[in-house]
Amino acid sequence: MTSINAYKMDGLGNDFVIIDRRKNSINLTREKIIQLGSRSNIGFDQIIFIEKEIENSFPITIFNSDGGEVSACGNGSRCVAYLLGKNLNTKEIKLKTNNRLLNAKIVGNLQVELEMGKPLFNSEDIPLSKKINPAEITLEINNKKFTGGFCVNVGNPHIIFFVKNCFEHDLKTIGPKIENHILFPEKTNVTMAQIIDVNNITVNVWERGAGLTKACGTAACATAIAAFKNKLINNEVDVKFKEGFLNIKIDKTENIFMTGPVSEIEKIDFEK
């Protein structure tokens, strides 16, 4: 059996296994990713591979714990940036996903800012299976209507519902049904968001391909831009999760910046 060296990190409990394959080619089957991702094994929300540097940026390849490849992971990208920053002795790192270039900065002790880029609001970009108003979605789930859903793509697809109490909705039950709804050909992340005031939002998130999660960076970004477009918040907001918050800033061009904590780097190894 081949032993694989890796790293374990998290952002607000949203946890990752990171494998550096800048020098060595390491491939895992979908079945192995699912096995490792199980909470009875190593357990993670996503597994992320760091690829060889291309034009001063580091491509990353991301898989959810269900073995499916995804295009974005905000907290995971911040963790990778911190890991690379320490490895290369720099405070600025460029990461490349399959659809975005992400600029990251280490801005303090275990604090990383990530420039997420601009959100996409068109039905075909999110994507939705039909042309409807992405900012006013109604879904019927378990004989109950959920209205006012706001769909957006921030590197991956999201739907956000603004509710009075984000924890009174059973996301373990309705999350997978919304995630796999026919409206979302690439599935979707699901957020119940509770506006506390113009500077604070509390959220409860069902993550596409990973399930109920302690935190989700792209969900924080999607929720903030949805709330901003609905004129519910200012252009800077703290999005609160179970173990802390992410600060989201939206500039005049609607570019999104996310800042928050990452964990210390833990070295691990496992058998391939």
Contacts in CASP RR format, 6 or more apart in sequence:
PFRMAT RR
TARGET T0000
AUTHOR 0000-0000-0000
METHOD contacts of the structure
MODEL  1
MTSINAYKMDGLGNDFVIIDRRKNSINLTREKIIQLGSRSNIGFDQIIFI
EKEIENSFPITIFNSDGGEVSACGNGSRCVAYLLGKNLNTKEIKLKTNNR
LLNAKIVGNLQVELEMGKPLFNSEDIPLSKKINPAEITLEINNKKFTGGF
CVNVGNPHIIFFVKNCFEHDLKTIGPKIENHILFPEKTNVTMAQIIDVNN
ITVNVWERGAGLTKACGTAACATAIAAFKNKLINNEVDVKFKEGFLNIKI
DKTENIFMTGPVSEIEKIDFEK
1 271 0 8 1.000
1 272 0 8 1.000
2 271 0 8 1.000
2 272 0 8 1.000
3 269 0 8 1.000
3 270 0 8 1.000
3 271 0 8 1.000
3 272 0 8 1.000
4 19 0 8 1.000
4 26 0 8 1.000
4 269 0 8 1.000
4 270 0 8 1.000
4 271 0 8 1.000
4 272 0 8 1.000
5 19 0 8 1.000
5 20 0 8 1.000
5 267 0 8 1.000
5 268 0 8 1.000
5 269 0 8 1.000
6 17 0 8 1.000
6 18 0 8 1.000
6 19 0 8 1.000
6 20 0 8 1.000
6 267 0 8 1.000
6 268 0 8 1.000
6 269 0 8 1.000
6 270 0 8 1.000
7 17 0 8 1.000
7 18 0 8 1.000
7 19 0 8 1.000
7 20 0 8 1.000
7 83 0 8 1.000
7 265 0 8 1.000
7 266 0 8 1.000
7 267 0 8 1.000
7 268 0 8 1.000
8 15 0 8 1.000
8 16 0 8 1.000
8 17 0 8 1.000
8 18 0 8 1.000
8 42 0 8 1.000
8 44 0 8 1.000
8 266 0 8 1.000
8 267 0 8 1.000
8 268 0 8 1.000
9 15 0 8 1.000
9 16 0 8 1.000
9 18 0 8 1.000
9 76 0 8 1.000
9 79 0 8 1.000
9 82 0 8 1.000
9 83 0 8 1.000
9 262 0 8 1.000
9 263 0 8 1.000
9 264 0 8 1.000
9 265 0 8 1.000
9 266 0 8 1.000
10 16 0 8 1.000
10 75 0 8 1.000
10 79 0 8 1.000
10 262 0 8 1.000
10 263 0 8 1.000
11 75 0 8 1.000
11 76 0 8 1.000
11 78 0 8 1.000
11 79 0 8 1.000
11 215 0 8 1.000
11 260 0 8 1.000
11 261 0 8 1.000
11 262 0 8 1.000
11 263 0 8 1.000
12 75 0 8 1.000
12 214 0 8 1.000
12 215 0 8 1.000
12 241 0 8 1.000
12 242 0 8 1.000
12 243 0 8 1.000
12 244 0 8 1.000
12 245 0 8 1.000
12 246 0 8 1.000
12 260 0 8 1.000
12 261 0 8 1.000
13 214 0 8 1.000
13 215 0 8 1.000
13 241 0 8 1.000
13 242 0 8 1.000
13 243 0 8 1.000
13 263 0 8 1.000
14 45 0 8 1.000
14 75 0 8 1.000
14 76 0 8 1.000
14 213 0 8 1.000
14 214 0 8 1.000
14 215 0 8 1.000
14 216 0 8 1.000
14 217 0 8 1.000
14 241 0 8 1.000
15 43 0 8 1.000
15 44 0 8 1.000
15 45 0 8 1.000
16 44 0 8 1.000
16 45 0 8 1.000
16 46 0 8 1.000
16 47 0 8 1.000
16 48 0 8 1.000
16 73 0 8 1.000
16 75 0 8 1.000
16 76 0 8 1.000
16 79 0 8 1.000
17 36 0 8 1.000
17 37 0 8 1.000
17 42 0 8 1.000
17 43 0 8 1.000
17 44 0 8 1.000
17 46 0 8 1.000
17 47 0 8 1.000
17 48 0 8 1.000
17 268 0 8 1.000
18 47 0 8 1.000
18 48 0 8 1.000
18 49 0 8 1.000
18 50 0 8 1.000
18 76 0 8 1.000
18 79 0 8 1.000
18 80 0 8 1.000
18 83 0 8 1.000
19 26 0 8 1.000
19 47 0 8 1.000
19 48 0 8 1.000
19 49 0 8 1.000
19 50 0 8 1.000
20 49 0 8 1.000
20 50 0 8 1.000
21 49 0 8 1.000
21 50 0 8 1.000
21 51 0 8 1.000
21 52 0 8 1.000
22 50 0 8 1.000
22 51 0 8 1.000
22 52 0 8 1.000
22 53 0 8 1.000
22 58 0 8 1.000
26 49 0 8 1.000
26 272 0 8 1.000
28 36 0 8 1.000
28 47 0 8 1.000
28 272 0 8 1.000
30 67 0 8 1.000
30 68 0 8 1.000
32 272 0 8 1.000
33 47 0 8 1.000
33 63 0 8 1.000
33 65 0 8 1.000
33 67 0 8 1.000
33 68 0 8 1.000
34 65 0 8 1.000
34 66 0 8 1.000
34 67 0 8 1.000
35 41 0 8 1.000
36 42 0 8 1.000
36 43 0 8 1.000
36 44 0 8 1.000
36 47 0 8 1.000
36 270 0 8 1.000
37 43 0 8 1.000
37 44 0 8 1.000
37 47 0 8 1.000
37 65 0 8 1.000
38 65 0 8 1.000
42 268 0 8 1.000
42 270 0 8 1.000
43 65 0 8 1.000
44 65 0 8 1.000
45 64 0 8 1.000
45 65 0 8 1.000
45 207 0 8 1.000
45 210 0 8 1.000
45 213 0 8 1.000
46 62 0 8 1.000
46 63 0 8 1.000
46 64 0 8 1.000
46 65 0 8 1.000
46 70 0 8 1.000
46 73 0 8 1.000
46 76 0 8 1.000
46 210 0 8 1.000
47 62 0 8 1.000
47 63 0 8 1.000
47 65 0 8 1.000
48 60 0 8 1.000
48 61 0 8 1.000
48 62 0 8 1.000
48 63 0 8 1.000
48 73 0 8 1.000
48 76 0 8 1.000
48 79 0 8 1.000
48 80 0 8 1.000
49 60 0 8 1.000
49 61 0 8 1.000
49 62 0 8 1.000
50 58 0 8 1.000
50 59 0 8 1.000
50 60 0 8 1.000
50 80 0 8 1.000
50 83 0 8 1.000
50 84 0 8 1.000
51 58 0 8 1.000
51 59 0 8 1.000
51 60 0 8 1.000
51 61 0 8 1.000
52 59 0 8 1.000
54 96 0 8 1.000
56 94 0 8 1.000
57 94 0 8 1.000
57 95 0 8 1.000
57 96 0 8 1.000
57 101 0 8 1.000
58 80 0 8 1.000
58 84 0 8 1.000
58 93 0 8 1.000
58 94 0 8 1.000
58 95 0 8 1.000
58 96 0 8 1.000
59 95 0 8 1.000
59 96 0 8 1.000
59 97 0 8 1.000
60 77 0 8 1.000
60 80 0 8 1.000
60 95 0 8 1.000
60 96 0 8 1.000
60 97 0 8 1.000
61 69 0 8 1.000
61 98 0 8 1.000
62 69 0 8 1.000
62 70 0 8 1.000
62 71 0 8 1.000
62 72 0 8 1.000
62 73 0 8 1.000
62 76 0 8 1.000
62 97 0 8 1.000
63 69 0 8 1.000
63 70 0 8 1.000
64 70 0 8 1.000
64 207 0 8 1.000
64 208 0 8 1.000
64 209 0 8 1.000
64 210 0 8 1.000
65 209 0 8 1.000
65 210 0 8 1.000
66 209 0 8 1.000
66 210 0 8 1.000
67 209 0 8 1.000
68 209 0 8 1.000
70 156 0 8 1.000
70 208 0 8 1.000
70 209 0 8 1.000
71 97 0 8 1.000
71 98 0 8 1.000
71 99 0 8 1.000
71 100 0 8 1.000
71 155 0 8 1.000
71 156 0 8 1.000
72 97 0 8 1.000
72 99 0 8 1.000
72 100 0 8 1.000
72 154 0 8 1.000
72 155 0 8 1.000
72 156 0 8 1.000
72 218 0 8 1.000
73 217 0 8 1.000
73 218 0 8 1.000
74 114 0 8 1.000
74 116 0 8 1.000
74 216 0 8 1.000
74 217 0 8 1.000
74 218 0 8 1.000
74 221 0 8 1.000
74 258 0 8 1.000
75 215 0 8 1.000
75 216 0 8 1.000
75 217 0 8 1.000
75 246 0 8 1.000
75 262 0 8 1.000
77 95 0 8 1.000
77 97 0 8 1.000
77 102 0 8 1.000
77 104 0 8 1.000
77 114 0 8 1.000
78 104 0 8 1.000
78 112 0 8 1.000
78 114 0 8 1.000
78 258 0 8 1.000
78 260 0 8 1.000
78 262 0 8 1.000
79 112 0 8 1.000
79 262 0 8 1.000
79 263 0 8 1.000
80 93 0 8 1.000
80 95 0 8 1.000
81 93 0 8 1.000
81 95 0 8 1.000
81 102 0 8 1.000
81 104 0 8 1.000
81 105 0 8 1.000
81 106 0 8 1.000
81 112 0 8 1.000
81 114 0 8 1.000
82 106 0 8 1.000
82 110 0 8 1.000
82 112 0 8 1.000
82 262 0 8 1.000
82 265 0 8 1.000
83 265 0 8 1.000
84 93 0 8 1.000
85 91 0 8 1.000
85 93 0 8 1.000
85 106 0 8 1.000
86 265 0 8 1.000
91 105 0 8 1.000
91 106 0 8 1.000
91 107 0 8 1.000
92 103 0 8 1.000
92 104 0 8 1.000
92 105 0 8 1.000
92 106 0 8 1.000
93 103 0 8 1.000
93 104 0 8 1.000
93 105 0 8 1.000
94 101 0 8 1.000
94 102 0 8 1.000
94 103 0 8 1.000
94 104 0 8 1.000
95 101 0 8 1.000
95 102 0 8 1.000
95 104 0 8 1.000
96 102 0 8 1.000
97 155 0 8 1.000
99 155 0 8 1.000
100 116 0 8 1.000
100 117 0 8 1.000
100 155 0 8 1.000
102 114 0 8 1.000
102 115 0 8 1.000
102 116 0 8 1.000
102 117 0 8 1.000
103 114 0 8 1.000
103 115 0 8 1.000
104 112 0 8 1.000
104 113 0 8 1.000
104 114 0 8 1.000
104 115 0 8 1.000
105 112 0 8 1.000
105 113 0 8 1.000
106 112 0 8 1.000
107 113 0 8 1.000
107 259 0 8 1.000
110 261 0 8 1.000
110 262 0 8 1.000
110 263 0 8 1.000
110 264 0 8 1.000
111 259 0 8 1.000
111 260 0 8 1.000
111 261 0 8 1.000
111 262 0 8 1.000
112 259 0 8 1.000
112 260 0 8 1.000
112 261 0 8 1.000
112 262 0 8 1.000
113 257 0 8 1.000
113 258 0 8 1.000
113 259 0 8 1.000
113 260 0 8 1.000
114 257 0 8 1.000
114 258 0 8 1.000
114 259 0 8 1.000
115 255 0 8 1.000
115 256 0 8 1.000
115 257 0 8 1.000
116 154 0 8 1.000
116 155 0 8 1.000
116 218 0 8 1.000
116 221 0 8 1.000
116 255 0 8 1.000
116 256 0 8 1.000
116 257 0 8 1.000
116 258 0 8 1.000
117 154 0 8 1.000
117 255 0 8 1.000
117 256 0 8 1.000
118 253 0 8 1.000
118 254 0 8 1.000
118 255 0 8 1.000
118 256 0 8 1.000
119 152 0 8 1.000
119 153 0 8 1.000
119 154 0 8 1.000
119 221 0 8 1.000
119 222 0 8 1.000
119 225 0 8 1.000
119 254 0 8 1.000
119 256 0 8 1.000
120 126 0 8 1.000
120 152 0 8 1.000
120 153 0 8 1.000
120 154 0 8 1.000
120 155 0 8 1.000
121 134 0 8 1.000
121 135 0 8 1.000
121 152 0 8 1.000
121 153 0 8 1.000
122 134 0 8 1.000
123 130 0 8 1.000
123 131 0 8 1.000
123 132 0 8 1.000
123 134 0 8 1.000
124 131 0 8 1.000
125 153 0 8 1.000
126 134 0 8 1.000
126 151 0 8 1.000
126 152 0 8 1.000
126 153 0 8 1.000
126 157 0 8 1.000
126 184 0 8 1.000
127 153 0 8 1.000
127 157 0 8 1.000
127 184 0 8 1.000
127 185 0 8 1.000
127 186 0 8 1.000
128 134 0 8 1.000
128 151 0 8 1.000
128 183 0 8 1.000
128 184 0 8 1.000
128 185 0 8 1.000
129 182 0 8 1.000
129 183 0 8 1.000
129 184 0 8 1.000
129 185 0 8 1.000
130 183 0 8 1.000
134 150 0 8 1.000
134 151 0 8 1.000
134 152 0 8 1.000
135 149 0 8 1.000
135 150 0 8 1.000
135 151 0 8 1.000
135 226 0 8 1.000
135 229 0 8 1.000
135 230 0 8 1.000
136 148 0 8 1.000
136 149 0 8 1.000
136 150 0 8 1.000
137 148 0 8 1.000
137 149 0 8 1.000
137 150 0 8 1.000
137 151 0 8 1.000
137 159 0 8 1.000
137 183 0 8 1.000
138 145 0 8 1.000
138 146 0 8 1.000
138 147 0 8 1.000
138 148 0 8 1.000
138 149 0 8 1.000
139 145 0 8 1.000
139 146 0 8 1.000
139 149 0 8 1.000
139 178 0 8 1.000
139 181 0 8 1.000
139 183 0 8 1.000
140 146 0 8 1.000
141 174 0 8 1.000
141 177 0 8 1.000
141 178 0 8 1.000
141 181 0 8 1.000
142 173 0 8 1.000
142 174 0 8 1.000
142 177 0 8 1.000
146 161 0 8 1.000
146 174 0 8 1.000
146 178 0 8 1.000
148 161 0 8 1.000
148 162 0 8 1.000
149 159 0 8 1.000
149 160 0 8 1.000
149 161 0 8 1.000
149 162 0 8 1.000
150 159 0 8 1.000
150 160 0 8 1.000
150 161 0 8 1.000
150 162 0 8 1.000
150 226 0 8 1.000
150 229 0 8 1.000
150 230 0 8 1.000
151 157 0 8 1.000
151 158 0 8 1.000
151 159 0 8 1.000
151 160 0 8 1.000
151 188 0 8 1.000
152 158 0 8 1.000
152 160 0 8 1.000
152 222 0 8 1.000
152 225 0 8 1.000
152 226 0 8 1.000
154 218 0 8 1.000
154 221 0 8 1.000
154 222 0 8 1.000
154 225 0 8 1.000
154 256 0 8 1.000
155 218 0 8 1.000
156 189 0 8 1.000
156 208 0 8 1.000
156 218 0 8 1.000
157 184 0 8 1.000
157 186 0 8 1.000
157 187 0 8 1.000
157 188 0 8 1.000
157 189 0 8 1.000
157 208 0 8 1.000
158 188 0 8 1.000
158 189 0 8 1.000
158 190 0 8 1.000
158 191 0 8 1.000
158 218 0 8 1.000
158 219 0 8 1.000
158 222 0 8 1.000
158 223 0 8 1.000
158 226 0 8 1.000
159 178 0 8 1.000
159 184 0 8 1.000
159 188 0 8 1.000
159 189 0 8 1.000
159 190 0 8 1.000
159 191 0 8 1.000
160 191 0 8 1.000
160 193 0 8 1.000
160 219 0 8 1.000
160 222 0 8 1.000
160 223 0 8 1.000
160 226 0 8 1.000
160 227 0 8 1.000
161 190 0 8 1.000
161 191 0 8 1.000
161 192 0 8 1.000
161 193 0 8 1.000
162 193 0 8 1.000
162 194 0 8 1.000
162 195 0 8 1.000
162 226 0 8 1.000
162 227 0 8 1.000
162 230 0 8 1.000
162 232 0 8 1.000
163 169 0 8 1.000
163 192 0 8 1.000
163 193 0 8 1.000
163 194 0 8 1.000
164 194 0 8 1.000
165 194 0 8 1.000
166 192 0 8 1.000
166 193 0 8 1.000
166 194 0 8 1.000
166 202 0 8 1.000
166 203 0 8 1.000
166 204 0 8 1.000
167 192 0 8 1.000
167 204 0 8 1.000
169 192 0 8 1.000
169 204 0 8 1.000
171 190 0 8 1.000
171 192 0 8 1.000
171 204 0 8 1.000
171 205 0 8 1.000
171 206 0 8 1.000
171 212 0 8 1.000
172 206 0 8 1.000
172 212 0 8 1.000
174 190 0 8 1.000
174 206 0 8 1.000
175 190 0 8 1.000
175 206 0 8 1.000
175 211 0 8 1.000
176 206 0 8 1.000
176 211 0 8 1.000
178 188 0 8 1.000
178 190 0 8 1.000
178 206 0 8 1.000
179 187 0 8 1.000
179 188 0 8 1.000
179 189 0 8 1.000
179 190 0 8 1.000
179 206 0 8 1.000
179 208 0 8 1.000
179 209 0 8 1.000
180 187 0 8 1.000
181 188 0 8 1.000
187 208 0 8 1.000
187 209 0 8 1.000
188 208 0 8 1.000
189 205 0 8 1.000
189 206 0 8 1.000
189 207 0 8 1.000
189 208 0 8 1.000
189 216 0 8 1.000
189 218 0 8 1.000
189 219 0 8 1.000
189 222 0 8 1.000
190 205 0 8 1.000
190 206 0 8 1.000
190 208 0 8 1.000
191 203 0 8 1.000
191 204 0 8 1.000
191 205 0 8 1.000
191 206 0 8 1.000
191 216 0 8 1.000
191 219 0 8 1.000
191 222 0 8 1.000
191 223 0 8 1.000
192 203 0 8 1.000
192 204 0 8 1.000
192 205 0 8 1.000
193 201 0 8 1.000
193 202 0 8 1.000
193 203 0 8 1.000
193 223 0 8 1.000
193 226 0 8 1.000
193 227 0 8 1.000
194 201 0 8 1.000
194 202 0 8 1.000
194 203 0 8 1.000
195 201 0 8 1.000
195 227 0 8 1.000
195 232 0 8 1.000
195 233 0 8 1.000
196 202 0 8 1.000
196 240 0 8 1.000
198 232 0 8 1.000
198 233 0 8 1.000
198 234 0 8 1.000
198 237 0 8 1.000
199 233 0 8 1.000
199 234 0 8 1.000
199 236 0 8 1.000
199 237 0 8 1.000
199 238 0 8 1.000
200 237 0 8 1.000
200 238 0 8 1.000
200 240 0 8 1.000
201 223 0 8 1.000
201 224 0 8 1.000
201 227 0 8 1.000
201 233 0 8 1.000
201 237 0 8 1.000
201 238 0 8 1.000
201 239 0 8 1.000
201 240 0 8 1.000
202 239 0 8 1.000
202 240 0 8 1.000
203 219 0 8 1.000
203 220 0 8 1.000
203 223 0 8 1.000
203 239 0 8 1.000
203 240 0 8 1.000
203 241 0 8 1.000
205 212 0 8 1.000
205 213 0 8 1.000
205 215 0 8 1.000
205 216 0 8 1.000
205 219 0 8 1.000
205 241 0 8 1.000
206 212 0 8 1.000
206 213 0 8 1.000
207 213 0 8 1.000
207 216 0 8 1.000
207 219 0 8 1.000
214 241 0 8 1.000
214 242 0 8 1.000
214 243 0 8 1.000
215 241 0 8 1.000
215 242 0 8 1.000
215 243 0 8 1.000
215 244 0 8 1.000
215 246 0 8 1.000
216 241 0 8 1.000
217 246 0 8 1.000
217 258 0 8 1.000
220 239 0 8 1.000
220 241 0 8 1.000
220 246 0 8 1.000
220 248 0 8 1.000
220 258 0 8 1.000
221 248 0 8 1.000
221 256 0 8 1.000
221 258 0 8 1.000
223 239 0 8 1.000
224 233 0 8 1.000
224 237 0 8 1.000
224 239 0 8 1.000
224 248 0 8 1.000
224 250 0 8 1.000
224 256 0 8 1.000
225 250 0 8 1.000
225 254 0 8 1.000
225 256 0 8 1.000
227 233 0 8 1.000
227 237 0 8 1.000
228 234 0 8 1.000
228 235 0 8 1.000
228 237 0 8 1.000
228 250 0 8 1.000
235 249 0 8 1.000
235 250 0 8 1.000
235 251 0 8 1.000
236 247 0 8 1.000
236 248 0 8 1.000
236 249 0 8 1.000
236 250 0 8 1.000
237 247 0 8 1.000
237 248 0 8 1.000
238 245 0 8 1.000
238 246 0 8 1.000
238 247 0 8 1.000
238 248 0 8 1.000
239 245 0 8 1.000
239 246 0 8 1.000
239 247 0 8 1.000
239 248 0 8 1.000
244 261 0 8 1.000
245 260 0 8 1.000
246 258 0 8 1.000
246 259 0 8 1.000
246 260 0 8 1.000
247 258 0 8 1.000
247 259 0 8 1.000
247 260 0 8 1.000
248 256 0 8 1.000
248 257 0 8 1.000
248 258 0 8 1.000
249 256 0 8 1.000
249 257 0 8 1.000
249 259 0 8 1.000
250 256 0 8 1.000
250 257 0 8 1.000
251 257 0 8 1.000
END
